[in-house]
Amino acid sequence: MTRNHLTFLGLLAALVVLVVDQASKWWILNVLDLPDRPDGQVVLLPILKFTMVQNRGVTFGLFNGFGQWSYLLLAGVALVVVVALVAWLRRAESRLVAIALGAIVGGAISNVIDRLRFGWVVDFIHADIGFWPYVFNLADSAIVCGVAALVLDGLLSRGRRTGPSEDASAR
């Protein structure tokens, strides 16, 4: 694939993540009406529930509570990161990297939209497995999966760069 095709693929991934995440949040807020439920949650399975959380921090609630206007600072930082990631996306050399960067960009933009609309991010997925106290959304999942894919690609491409002949000559 050419770099233009990879860029398009990454931007398409970003758009899909953005639309699916915003649609899920709209459904949680307007159809399921999770914020107005008496206990703010719906149990789906013993280990999975929808729990309404107004996340004023970043992914998984990190850096929560930096003051009244922190949402603007966090939105600004996220947008700067998005610009850097799109620049990286334009130089992507594989489908995995393009899709991973697109997933991160789409998730970040979707959470920025929440910050600008509400002053906080809509989080609602609660996987209650004992050691996992966080409530998150689909954008957060896309960001984490995108970062994991980039780490995996980095490890795999490092292995491809140092082939058996290079390892043998280093001894």
C-alpha positions in Angstrom: 0.0 0.0 0.0 1.2 3.5 -0.7 1.5 6.1 2.1 -1.6 7.9 0.8 -3.6 4.6 1.1 -2.3 4.0 4.6 -3.1 7.6 5.6 -6.6 7.1 4.2 -6.9 3.8 6.1 -5.8 5.4 9.4 -8.2 8.4 8.9 -11.0 5.9 8.2 -10.2 4.0 11.4 -10.3 7.3 13.3 -13.7 8.2 11.8 -15.1 4.7 12.7 -13.9 5.0 16.3 -15.2 8.5 16.6 -18.6 7.7 15.2 -19.1 4.4 17.2 -17.9 6.0 20.4 -20.1 9.1 20.1 -23.1 6.9 19.1 -22.5 4.7 22.2 -22.4 7.7 24.4 -25.5 9.2 22.9 -27.3 5.9 23.4 -26.1 5.7 27.1 -27.3 9.2 27.8 -30.4 9.5 25.7 -31.9 6.0 25.2 -30.7 4.0 28.2 -30.9 7.3 30.2 -28.1 6.0 32.5 -27.6 9.3 34.4 -31.2 9.3 35.6 -31.3 5.7 36.8 -31.6 5.5 40.6 -28.2 3.9 41.2 -26.7 5.1 37.9 -26.0 1.6 36.6 -27.4 -1.3 34.7 -26.1 -4.8 35.4 -25.5 -6.8 32.2 -23.6 -9.8 33.6 -22.2 -10.5 37.1 -18.8 -9.0 35.9 -20.1 -6.4 33.4 -22.3 -3.4 34.0 -22.9 0.1 32.7 -22.1 2.6 35.4 -22.4 6.3 34.7 -19.2 8.3 35.5 -18.4 11.9 34.6 -14.7 11.5 34.0 -12.9 14.9 34.5 -9.5 13.3 34.1 -8.0 11.5 31.1 -8.1 7.8 30.1 -9.3 5.7 33.0 -9.8 8.8 35.2 -6.1 9.6 35.5 -5.2 13.2 36.4 -8.7 13.9 37.7 -9.4 17.0 39.6 -7.1 19.7 38.2 -9.7 22.4 38.8 -12.7 23.9 37.1 -11.1 24.7 33.8 -8.9 21.6 33.5 -11.1 20.2 30.8 -10.0 22.9 28.4 -6.3 22.2 29.2 -6.8 18.5 28.8 -8.7 19.1 25.5 -5.9 21.3 24.2 -3.2 18.8 25.1 -5.2 16.1 23.4 -5.6 18.1 20.3 -1.8 18.8 20.2 -1.2 15.0 20.5 -3.7 14.4 17.7 -1.8 16.7 15.4 1.4 14.9 16.2 -0.2 11.5 15.6 -1.7 12.6 12.3 1.8 13.7 11.2 3.1 10.3 12.2 0.1 8.6 10.4 1.2 10.4 7.2 4.5 8.5 7.4 3.1 5.2 8.4 4.6 2.2 6.6 2.2 -0.6 7.6 -1.5 -1.2 7.9 -1.1 -2.1 11.6 0.5 1.3 12.4 -2.0 3.2 10.3 -5.0 1.6 12.0 -3.5 1.9 15.4 -2.7 5.6 15.0 -6.2 6.1 13.6 -7.8 4.3 16.6 -5.9 6.6 19.0 -6.8 9.7 17.0 -10.5 8.8 16.8 -10.6 8.0 20.5 -8.8 11.2 21.5 -11.1 13.4 19.3 -14.2 11.7 20.6 -13.2 12.4 24.2 -12.3 16.0 23.3 -15.8 16.4 21.9 -17.2 15.2 25.3 -14.9 17.6 27.2 -16.1 20.6 25.0 -19.7 19.6 25.2 -20.0 18.6 28.9 -16.8 19.6 30.6 -16.1 15.9 31.3 -16.0 12.6 29.4 -18.8 10.1 29.4 -17.5 6.8 30.8 -19.9 3.9 31.3 -18.3 0.4 30.8 -17.5 -1.2 34.1 -15.8 -4.6 33.9 -16.1 -5.7 37.6 -13.4 -8.3 37.8 -12.1 -7.5 41.3 -8.8 -5.7 40.6 -10.2 -3.4 37.8 -11.8 -0.4 39.5 -12.1 1.7 36.4 -15.0 2.7 34.3 -14.2 3.6 30.7 -15.7 4.1 27.2 -15.1 2.8 23.7 -12.7 5.7 22.9 -10.5 4.7 25.9 -10.5 1.1 24.6 -9.5 2.2 21.1 -6.7 4.4 22.6 -5.3 1.5 24.7 -5.6 -1.0 21.9 -3.9 1.4 19.5 -1.0 2.0 21.9 -0.7 -1.8 22.4 -0.6 -2.4 18.7 2.1 0.3 18.3 4.2 -1.3 21.0 3.7 -4.7 19.4 4.7 -3.4 16.0 7.8 -1.8 17.5 8.8 -5.0 19.0 8.1 -7.0 15.9 9.9 -4.6 13.6 12.9 -4.5 15.9 13.1 -8.3 15.6 12.9 -7.9 11.8 15.7 -5.3 11.8 18.1 -7.6 13.8 18.0 -10.8 11.8 20.0 -13.9 12.5 23.1 -12.7 10.5 23.3 -9.5 12.5 22.9 -11.3 15.8 25.7 -13.8 14.9 28.1 -11.0 13.9 27.5 -9.2 17.2 28.9 -12.1 19.2 
